[in-house]
């Protein structure tokens, strides 16, 4: 496992927008496994619905968790100029199979499908309670 403070040092994201709690494993230029626990006091949940009946984690933040995981993979895989940025370019496919709520543990796995010049194409999955909660194919670009 990679230390939280270790990846905070190279991440452009800072709290509260850094959505990754731990990097479990990185195989350079291949895949990353990451982790997040949804906490009841996460500010995203406080205003997601008018009434806090079902504290459902927003789908856009689930995709952002995958994007941030892909960023960590690229930062660890290649020499990355800190002046450059890593942008989400396209979400080709995103499917959600069930709601993710507070107390859930998200295990993300992001694989590199292909690299074309300064663009990467990824396949990302979120596993919650031993089931696939989200599957997405997306691309990011370095500028």
NORSULLIN-V365553 format. One line per field, one symbol per residue. phi: phi as a letter, one per 40 degrees, with the letter a starting at -180 (. if undefined). psi: psi as a letter, one per 20 degrees, with the letter a starting at -180 (. if undefined). burial: b if it has 16 or more other C-alpha atoms within 10 Angstrom, else e. A space follows every 10 residues. Layout:
phi: ???
psi: ???
burial: ???
This chain:
phi: .ccdcccccb cccbcccccc cabcabbdgb abbbaabcbc cdccccbcbd bccbccccdc ccccdccccc ccccdccbcb ccccbbbcba bcaabbcacb bcgcbcbbbb bccabbfbbb bbbbbbbbfg bccabababb bbb
psi: qppghgihhj piqrqjioip hqogqpopjf rqprqpppqh jpihhhjhqg plgomppphh hghhggghgh ghgghihrop piiqqoqpgp ohpppphqqp rqiqppoqpp qpgqpodkpq pqoqqppplk qohqpqprqq qp.
burial: eeeeeebeee eeeeeeeebb bbbeebeebe bbbbbbbbbe eeebbeeeee eeeebbbbee ebbbbbbbbb bbbbbbeeee eeeeebebee eeeeeeeeeb bbebbbbbbb bbbeeeeebb bbbbbbbbee ebbbbbbbbb bbe
